[in-house]
Amino acid sequence: MNIGIFDSGIGGMTLLHQAMITLPKENFIFYADTDHVPYGTKTKEQVIGFVDEVMQFMIAHNCKAVVIACNTATSVAAEIMREKYEIPIIGIEPAVKPAVEQSAGKRVMVVATPLTIQEEKLKNLVKKVDDAHLVDLLALPRLVSFAEQGEFDTPQVEEYLREKLSSFSMEEYGELVLGCTHFNYFKNSFRKLLPPHVRMIDGSTGTVNQLKRILESRGQLEENEGNVRYFASGREWTKGQDLKRIEMLHKRLEYMRSV
Protein backbone atom coordinates (compact mmCIF):
# COMPACT_ATOMS: atom_id res chain seq x y z
CA MET A 1 0.00 0.00 0.00
CA ASN A 2 0.96 3.65 -0.39
CA ILE A 3 1.15 6.76 1.75
CA GLY A 4 -0.47 9.74 0.06
CA ILE A 5 1.00 13.22 0.51
CA PHE A 6 -0.52 16.24 -1.17
CA ASP A 7 -0.36 19.99 -1.33
CA SER A 8 -1.70 22.74 -3.54
CA GLY A 9 1.66 22.71 -5.32
CA ILE A 10 5.29 21.77 -4.84
CA GLY A 11 5.38 22.96 -1.23
CA GLY A 12 4.33 19.52 -0.01
CA MET A 13 7.58 18.10 -1.33
CA THR A 14 9.20 19.55 1.77
CA LEU A 15 7.14 17.13 3.85
CA LEU A 16 7.61 14.28 1.35
CA HIS A 17 11.37 14.81 1.58
CA GLN A 18 11.25 14.43 5.36
CA ALA A 19 8.96 11.39 5.09
CA MET A 20 11.38 9.67 2.71
CA ILE A 21 14.12 10.14 5.32
CA THR A 22 12.00 8.97 8.27
CA LEU A 23 10.20 6.13 6.44
CA PRO A 24 12.60 5.03 3.68
CA LYS A 25 10.91 1.65 3.12
CA GLU A 26 7.44 3.04 2.43
CA ASN A 27 5.92 3.74 -1.00
CA PHE A 28 4.50 7.21 -1.57
CA ILE A 29 2.04 8.96 -3.85
CA PHE A 30 2.81 12.68 -4.07
CA TYR A 31 0.07 14.89 -5.49
CA ALA A 32 0.61 18.57 -6.30
CA ASP A 33 -2.70 20.22 -7.15
CA THR A 34 -1.05 22.59 -9.61
CA ASP A 35 -4.31 23.33 -11.44
CA HIS A 36 -5.62 25.09 -8.33
CA VAL A 37 -2.49 26.51 -6.69
CA PRO A 38 -2.43 28.57 -4.51
CA TYR A 39 -5.05 27.40 -2.01
CA GLY A 40 -4.27 30.30 0.31
CA THR A 41 -6.11 32.84 -1.84
CA LYS A 42 -9.17 30.65 -2.60
CA THR A 43 -12.50 30.47 -0.73
CA LYS A 44 -13.08 27.85 1.96
CA GLU A 45 -15.68 26.13 -0.22
CA GLN A 46 -13.26 25.88 -3.14
CA VAL A 47 -10.51 24.41 -0.97
CA ILE A 48 -12.86 21.80 0.54
CA GLY A 49 -13.87 20.73 -2.97
CA PHE A 50 -10.25 20.48 -4.13
CA VAL A 51 -9.24 18.42 -1.10
CA ASP A 52 -12.17 16.06 -1.55
CA GLU A 53 -11.12 15.39 -5.15
CA VAL A 54 -7.58 14.60 -4.01
CA MET A 55 -8.84 12.27 -1.27
CA GLN A 56 -10.84 10.28 -3.81
CA PHE A 57 -7.73 10.03 -5.99
CA MET A 58 -5.63 8.80 -3.06
CA ILE A 59 -8.14 6.12 -2.09
CA ALA A 60 -8.32 4.96 -5.71
CA HIS A 61 -4.52 4.62 -5.63
CA ASN A 62 -4.48 2.27 -2.63
CA CYS A 63 -3.35 4.75 0.03
CA LYS A 64 -3.47 3.53 3.65
CA ALA A 65 -3.05 7.07 5.03
CA VAL A 66 -3.03 10.57 3.62
CA VAL A 67 -0.97 13.54 4.80
CA ILE A 68 -2.32 16.99 4.02
CA ALA A 69 0.98 18.80 3.54
CA CYS A 70 -0.75 22.17 3.28
CA ASN A 71 -1.50 24.36 6.27
CA THR A 72 -4.38 26.05 4.45
CA ALA A 73 -6.04 22.76 3.45
CA THR A 74 -5.52 21.36 6.96
CA SER A 75 -7.16 24.33 8.65
CA VAL A 76 -10.11 24.41 6.23
CA ALA A 77 -10.79 20.79 5.32
CA ALA A 78 -9.02 18.20 7.51
CA GLU A 79 -11.85 17.66 10.00
CA ILE A 80 -14.44 17.46 7.23
CA MET A 81 -12.38 14.82 5.41
CA ARG A 82 -11.91 12.78 8.59
CA GLU A 83 -15.67 12.60 9.00
CA LYS A 84 -16.09 11.42 5.41
CA TYR A 85 -13.20 8.94 4.97
CA GLU A 86 -12.08 6.05 7.15
CA ILE A 87 -8.34 6.06 6.50
CA PRO A 88 -6.06 8.15 8.74
CA ILE A 89 -5.73 11.75 7.60
CA ILE A 90 -2.80 13.62 9.12
CA GLY A 91 -2.72 17.39 8.70
CA ILE A 92 0.17 19.78 9.09
CA GLU A 93 -0.21 22.94 11.14
CA PRO A 94 2.14 25.80 12.01
CA ALA A 95 4.56 24.81 14.79
CA VAL A 96 3.36 27.59 17.08
CA LYS A 97 3.45 25.61 20.33
CA PRO A 98 7.11 24.52 20.16
CA ALA A 99 8.09 27.98 18.94
CA VAL A 100 6.46 29.68 21.94
CA GLU A 101 8.00 27.13 24.31
CA GLN A 102 11.48 27.72 22.87
CA SER A 103 11.28 31.50 22.50
CA ALA A 104 12.49 32.24 26.05
CA GLY A 105 10.16 35.21 26.28
CA LYS A 106 11.08 36.69 22.92
CA ARG A 107 8.42 37.34 20.28
CA VAL A 108 7.36 34.70 17.75
CA MET A 109 6.64 35.47 14.09
CA VAL A 110 4.32 33.11 12.20
CA VAL A 111 4.42 33.52 8.41
CA ALA A 112 1.71 31.78 6.38
CA THR A 113 -0.82 32.22 3.57
CA PRO A 114 -3.70 34.71 3.93
CA LEU A 115 -6.35 31.98 4.32
CA THR A 116 -4.37 30.14 7.00
CA ILE A 117 -4.01 33.37 8.97
CA GLN A 118 -7.71 34.19 8.61
CA GLU A 119 -8.91 30.74 9.73
CA GLU A 120 -10.15 30.17 13.28
CA LYS A 121 -7.97 27.05 13.58
CA LEU A 122 -4.75 29.07 13.70
CA LYS A 123 -6.29 31.80 15.86
CA ASN A 124 -7.46 29.19 18.36
CA LEU A 125 -4.05 27.52 18.37
CA VAL A 126 -2.33 30.83 19.11
CA LYS A 127 -4.86 31.67 21.81
CA LYS A 128 -4.28 28.29 23.45
CA VAL A 129 -0.48 28.46 23.69
CA ASP A 130 0.29 32.19 23.69
CA ASP A 131 -0.59 33.35 27.21
CA ALA A 132 1.99 36.14 27.06
CA HIS A 133 0.76 37.47 23.69
CA LEU A 134 4.10 36.96 21.98
CA VAL A 135 2.88 35.77 18.57
CA ASP A 136 2.52 37.94 15.48
CA LEU A 137 1.04 36.72 12.18
CA LEU A 138 2.26 37.78 8.74
CA ALA A 139 0.84 36.72 5.36
CA LEU A 140 3.40 36.12 2.59
CA PRO A 141 1.31 35.03 -0.41
CA ARG A 142 3.89 35.82 -3.09
CA LEU A 143 6.31 33.24 -1.73
CA VAL A 144 3.99 30.51 -3.01
CA SER A 145 4.08 32.01 -6.51
CA PHE A 146 7.87 32.39 -6.36
CA ALA A 147 8.26 28.72 -5.39
CA GLU A 148 5.91 27.45 -8.09
CA GLN A 149 7.89 29.42 -10.66
CA GLY A 150 11.17 27.97 -9.39
CA GLU A 151 12.29 31.45 -8.35
CA PHE A 152 14.28 30.93 -5.15
CA ASP A 153 17.50 32.94 -5.04
CA THR A 154 16.58 36.15 -6.83
CA PRO A 155 16.72 39.83 -5.87
CA GLN A 156 12.93 39.93 -6.21
CA VAL A 157 12.49 37.33 -3.47
CA GLU A 158 14.85 39.12 -1.12
CA GLU A 159 13.25 42.50 -1.85
CA TYR A 160 9.77 41.08 -1.16
CA LEU A 161 10.81 39.56 2.17
CA ARG A 162 12.75 42.66 3.20
CA GLU A 163 9.70 44.84 2.52
CA LYS A 164 7.30 42.53 4.41
CA LEU A 165 9.59 42.21 7.44
CA SER A 166 10.48 45.92 7.56
CA SER A 167 7.48 46.74 9.76
CA PHE A 168 8.81 44.55 12.55
CA SER A 169 11.79 44.92 14.85
CA MET A 170 13.21 41.45 14.26
CA GLU A 171 15.70 41.83 17.13
CA GLU A 172 12.71 41.30 19.44
CA TYR A 173 11.95 37.87 17.96
CA GLY A 174 13.33 34.48 18.94
CA GLU A 175 11.44 32.19 16.54
CA LEU A 176 10.17 32.35 12.97
CA VAL A 177 7.47 29.75 12.25
CA LEU A 178 7.24 28.74 8.60
CA GLY A 179 3.50 28.18 8.37
CA CYS A 180 3.39 27.11 4.72
CA THR A 181 5.36 24.23 3.25
CA HIS A 182 6.29 26.36 0.24
CA PHE A 183 8.23 28.66 2.58
CA ASN A 184 10.80 25.97 3.43
CA TYR A 185 12.43 26.54 0.04
CA PHE A 186 13.39 30.05 1.17
CA LYS A 187 15.17 29.35 4.44
CA ASN A 188 18.42 30.80 3.11
CA SER A 189 16.64 34.02 2.06
CA PHE A 190 15.06 34.37 5.48
CA ARG A 191 18.42 33.66 7.09
CA LYS A 192 20.02 36.59 5.25
CA LEU A 193 17.45 39.00 6.69
CA LEU A 194 17.02 37.66 10.22
CA PRO A 195 19.26 38.38 13.21
CA PRO A 196 21.50 35.36 13.95
CA HIS A 197 19.63 34.47 17.16
CA VAL A 198 16.26 34.00 15.41
CA ARG A 199 15.53 30.32 14.84
CA MET A 200 13.33 28.93 12.07
CA ILE A 201 10.89 26.12 12.74
CA ASP A 202 8.30 24.31 10.61
CA GLY A 203 5.82 21.49 11.12
CA SER A 204 7.22 18.89 8.72
CA THR A 205 9.18 16.75 11.17
CA GLY A 206 6.41 16.67 13.77
CA THR A 207 3.83 15.77 11.12
CA VAL A 208 5.91 12.92 9.73
CA ASN A 209 6.57 11.59 13.23
CA GLN A 210 2.82 11.64 13.87
CA LEU A 211 2.27 9.72 10.62
CA LYS A 212 4.78 7.10 11.73
CA ARG A 213 3.15 6.75 15.16
CA ILE A 214 -0.29 6.26 13.63
CA LEU A 215 0.87 3.65 11.12
CA GLU A 216 2.83 1.84 13.84
CA SER A 217 -0.21 1.76 16.14
CA ARG A 218 -2.27 0.26 13.31
CA GLY A 219 0.36 -2.30 12.38
CA GLN A 220 0.69 -0.72 8.94
CA LEU A 221 4.39 0.06 8.69
CA GLU A 222 5.76 -1.79 5.66
CA GLU A 223 9.05 -2.89 4.14
CA ASN A 224 8.64 -1.83 0.52
CA GLU A 225 10.91 -0.57 -2.24
CA GLY A 226 10.63 3.05 -1.14
CA ASN A 227 9.13 4.18 -4.46
CA VAL A 228 7.51 7.55 -5.13
CA ARG A 229 5.04 8.39 -7.89
CA TYR A 230 4.46 12.08 -8.60
CA PHE A 231 1.22 13.59 -9.90
CA ALA A 232 0.18 17.10 -10.90
CA SER A 233 -3.61 17.36 -10.42
CA GLY A 234 -4.00 13.71 -11.37
CA ARG A 235 -1.51 13.65 -14.27
CA GLU A 236 1.57 11.56 -13.55
CA TRP A 237 4.94 13.21 -13.99
CA THR A 238 6.89 10.92 -16.30
CA LYS A 239 8.58 13.30 -18.75
CA GLY A 240 12.26 13.97 -18.44
CA GLN A 241 11.80 17.68 -17.75
CA ASP A 242 9.33 16.93 -14.94
CA LEU A 243 11.63 14.37 -13.35
CA LYS A 244 14.55 16.78 -13.66
CA ARG A 245 12.53 19.43 -11.81
CA ILE A 246 11.67 16.94 -9.06
CA GLU A 247 15.33 16.06 -8.65
CA MET A 248 16.24 19.75 -8.44
CA LEU A 249 13.63 20.39 -5.76
CA HIS A 250 14.82 17.46 -3.63
CA LYS A 251 18.40 18.75 -3.91
CA ARG A 252 17.29 22.21 -2.79
CA LEU A 253 15.36 20.76 0.13
CA GLU A 254 18.37 18.75 1.23
CA TYR A 255 20.40 21.97 1.14
CA MET A 256 17.70 23.78 3.15
CA ARG A 257 18.05 21.15 5.89
CA SER A 258 21.50 22.57 6.62
CA VAL A 259 20.40 26.23 6.78
C-alpha positions as CSV (number, residue, x, y, z in Angstrom):
1,M,0.0,0.0,0.0
2,N,1.0,3.7,-0.4
3,I,1.1,6.8,1.8
4,G,-0.5,9.7,0.1
5,I,1.0,13.2,0.5
6,F,-0.5,16.2,-1.2
7,D,-0.4,20.0,-1.3
8,S,-1.7,22.7,-3.5
9,G,1.7,22.7,-5.3
10,I,5.3,21.8,-4.8
11,G,5.4,23.0,-1.2
12,G,4.3,19.5,0.0
13,M,7.6,18.1,-1.3
14,T,9.2,19.6,1.8
15,L,7.1,17.1,3.9
16,L,7.6,14.3,1.4
17,H,11.4,14.8,1.6
18,Q,11.2,14.4,5.4
19,A,9.0,11.4,5.1
20,M,11.4,9.7,2.7
21,I,14.1,10.1,5.3
22,T,12.0,9.0,8.3
23,L,10.2,6.1,6.4
24,P,12.6,5.0,3.7
25,K,10.9,1.7,3.1
26,E,7.4,3.0,2.4
27,N,5.9,3.7,-1.0
28,F,4.5,7.2,-1.6
29,I,2.0,9.0,-3.9
30,F,2.8,12.7,-4.1
31,Y,0.1,14.9,-5.5
32,A,0.6,18.6,-6.3
33,D,-2.7,20.2,-7.2
34,T,-1.0,22.6,-9.6
35,D,-4.3,23.3,-11.4
36,H,-5.6,25.1,-8.3
37,V,-2.5,26.5,-6.7
38,P,-2.4,28.6,-4.5
39,Y,-5.1,27.4,-2.0
40,G,-4.3,30.3,0.3
41,T,-6.1,32.8,-1.8
42,K,-9.2,30.7,-2.6
43,T,-12.5,30.5,-0.7
44,K,-13.1,27.8,2.0
45,E,-15.7,26.1,-0.2
46,Q,-13.3,25.9,-3.1
47,V,-10.5,24.4,-1.0
48,I,-12.9,21.8,0.5
49,G,-13.9,20.7,-3.0
50,F,-10.2,20.5,-4.1
51,V,-9.2,18.4,-1.1
52,D,-12.2,16.1,-1.5
53,E,-11.1,15.4,-5.2
54,V,-7.6,14.6,-4.0
55,M,-8.8,12.3,-1.3
56,Q,-10.8,10.3,-3.8
57,F,-7.7,10.0,-6.0
58,M,-5.6,8.8,-3.1
59,I,-8.1,6.1,-2.1
60,A,-8.3,5.0,-5.7
61,H,-4.5,4.6,-5.6
62,N,-4.5,2.3,-2.6
63,C,-3.4,4.7,0.0
64,K,-3.5,3.5,3.6
65,A,-3.0,7.1,5.0
66,V,-3.0,10.6,3.6
67,V,-1.0,13.5,4.8
68,I,-2.3,17.0,4.0
69,A,1.0,18.8,3.5
70,C,-0.8,22.2,3.3
71,N,-1.5,24.4,6.3
72,T,-4.4,26.1,4.5
73,A,-6.0,22.8,3.5
74,T,-5.5,21.4,7.0
75,S,-7.2,24.3,8.6
76,V,-10.1,24.4,6.2
77,A,-10.8,20.8,5.3
78,A,-9.0,18.2,7.5
79,E,-11.9,17.7,10.0
80,I,-14.4,17.5,7.2
81,M,-12.4,14.8,5.4
82,R,-11.9,12.8,8.6
83,E,-15.7,12.6,9.0
84,K,-16.1,11.4,5.4
85,Y,-13.2,8.9,5.0
86,E,-12.1,6.0,7.2
87,I,-8.3,6.1,6.5
88,P,-6.1,8.1,8.7
89,I,-5.7,11.8,7.6
90,I,-2.8,13.6,9.1
91,G,-2.7,17.4,8.7
92,I,0.2,19.8,9.1
93,E,-0.2,22.9,11.1
94,P,2.1,25.8,12.0
95,A,4.6,24.8,14.8
96,V,3.4,27.6,17.1
97,K,3.4,25.6,20.3
98,P,7.1,24.5,20.2
99,A,8.1,28.0,18.9
100,V,6.5,29.7,21.9
101,E,8.0,27.1,24.3
102,Q,11.5,27.7,22.9
103,S,11.3,31.5,22.5
104,A,12.5,32.2,26.0
105,G,10.2,35.2,26.3
106,K,11.1,36.7,22.9
107,R,8.4,37.3,20.3
108,V,7.4,34.7,17.7
109,M,6.6,35.5,14.1
110,V,4.3,33.1,12.2
111,V,4.4,33.5,8.4
112,A,1.7,31.8,6.4
113,T,-0.8,32.2,3.6
114,P,-3.7,34.7,3.9
115,L,-6.3,32.0,4.3
116,T,-4.4,30.1,7.0
117,I,-4.0,33.4,9.0
118,Q,-7.7,34.2,8.6
119,E,-8.9,30.7,9.7
120,E,-10.1,30.2,13.3
121,K,-8.0,27.1,13.6
122,L,-4.7,29.1,13.7
123,K,-6.3,31.8,15.9
124,N,-7.5,29.2,18.4
125,L,-4.0,27.5,18.4
126,V,-2.3,30.8,19.1
127,K,-4.9,31.7,21.8
128,K,-4.3,28.3,23.5
129,V,-0.5,28.5,23.7
130,D,0.3,32.2,23.7
131,D,-0.6,33.3,27.2
132,A,2.0,36.1,27.1
133,H,0.8,37.5,23.7
134,L,4.1,37.0,22.0
135,V,2.9,35.8,18.6
136,D,2.5,37.9,15.5
137,L,1.0,36.7,12.2
138,L,2.3,37.8,8.7
139,A,0.8,36.7,5.4
140,L,3.4,36.1,2.6
141,P,1.3,35.0,-0.4
142,R,3.9,35.8,-3.1
143,L,6.3,33.2,-1.7
144,V,4.0,30.5,-3.0
145,S,4.1,32.0,-6.5
146,F,7.9,32.4,-6.4
147,A,8.3,28.7,-5.4
148,E,5.9,27.4,-8.1
149,Q,7.9,29.4,-10.7
150,G,11.2,28.0,-9.4
151,E,12.3,31.5,-8.3
152,F,14.3,30.9,-5.2
153,D,17.5,32.9,-5.0
154,T,16.6,36.2,-6.8
155,P,16.7,39.8,-5.9
156,Q,12.9,39.9,-6.2
157,V,12.5,37.3,-3.5
158,E,14.9,39.1,-1.1
159,E,13.3,42.5,-1.9
160,Y,9.8,41.1,-1.2
161,L,10.8,39.6,2.2
162,R,12.7,42.7,3.2
163,E,9.7,44.8,2.5
164,K,7.3,42.5,4.4
165,L,9.6,42.2,7.4
166,S,10.5,45.9,7.6
167,S,7.5,46.7,9.8
168,F,8.8,44.5,12.6
169,S,11.8,44.9,14.8
170,M,13.2,41.4,14.3
171,E,15.7,41.8,17.1
172,E,12.7,41.3,19.4
173,Y,12.0,37.9,18.0
174,G,13.3,34.5,18.9
175,E,11.4,32.2,16.5
176,L,10.2,32.3,13.0
177,V,7.5,29.8,12.3
178,L,7.2,28.7,8.6
179,G,3.5,28.2,8.4
180,C,3.4,27.1,4.7
181,T,5.4,24.2,3.3
182,H,6.3,26.4,0.2
183,F,8.2,28.7,2.6
184,N,10.8,26.0,3.4
185,Y,12.4,26.5,0.0
186,F,13.4,30.0,1.2
187,K,15.2,29.4,4.4
188,N,18.4,30.8,3.1
189,S,16.6,34.0,2.1
190,F,15.1,34.4,5.5
191,R,18.4,33.7,7.1
192,K,20.0,36.6,5.3
193,L,17.4,39.0,6.7
194,L,17.0,37.7,10.2
195,P,19.3,38.4,13.2
196,P,21.5,35.4,14.0
197,H,19.6,34.5,17.2
198,V,16.3,34.0,15.4
199,R,15.5,30.3,14.8
200,M,13.3,28.9,12.1
201,I,10.9,26.1,12.7
202,D,8.3,24.3,10.6
203,G,5.8,21.5,11.1
204,S,7.2,18.9,8.7
205,T,9.2,16.7,11.2
206,G,6.4,16.7,13.8
207,T,3.8,15.8,11.1
208,V,5.9,12.9,9.7
209,N,6.6,11.6,13.2
210,Q,2.8,11.6,13.9
211,L,2.3,9.7,10.6
212,K,4.8,7.1,11.7
213,R,3.1,6.7,15.2
214,I,-0.3,6.3,13.6
215,L,0.9,3.6,11.1
216,E,2.8,1.8,13.8
217,S,-0.2,1.8,16.1
218,R,-2.3,0.3,13.3
219,G,0.4,-2.3,12.4
220,Q,0.7,-0.7,8.9
221,L,4.4,0.1,8.7
222,E,5.8,-1.8,5.7
223,E,9.1,-2.9,4.1
224,N,8.6,-1.8,0.5
225,E,10.9,-0.6,-2.2
226,G,10.6,3.1,-1.1
227,N,9.1,4.2,-4.5
228,V,7.5,7.5,-5.1
229,R,5.0,8.4,-7.9
230,Y,4.5,12.1,-8.6
231,F,1.2,13.6,-9.9
232,A,0.2,17.1,-10.9
233,S,-3.6,17.4,-10.4
234,G,-4.0,13.7,-11.4
235,R,-1.5,13.6,-14.3
236,E,1.6,11.6,-13.5
237,W,4.9,13.2,-14.0
238,T,6.9,10.9,-16.3
239,K,8.6,13.3,-18.8
240,G,12.3,14.0,-18.4
241,Q,11.8,17.7,-17.8
242,D,9.3,16.9,-14.9
243,L,11.6,14.4,-13.3
244,K,14.5,16.8,-13.7
245,R,12.5,19.4,-11.8
246,I,11.7,16.9,-9.1
247,E,15.3,16.1,-8.7
248,M,16.2,19.7,-8.4
249,L,13.6,20.4,-5.8
250,H,14.8,17.5,-3.6
251,K,18.4,18.8,-3.9
252,R,17.3,22.2,-2.8
253,L,15.4,20.8,0.1
254,E,18.4,18.7,1.2
255,Y,20.4,22.0,1.1
256,M,17.7,23.8,3.2
257,R,18.1,21.1,5.9
258,S,21.5,22.6,6.6
259,V,20.4,26.2,6.8
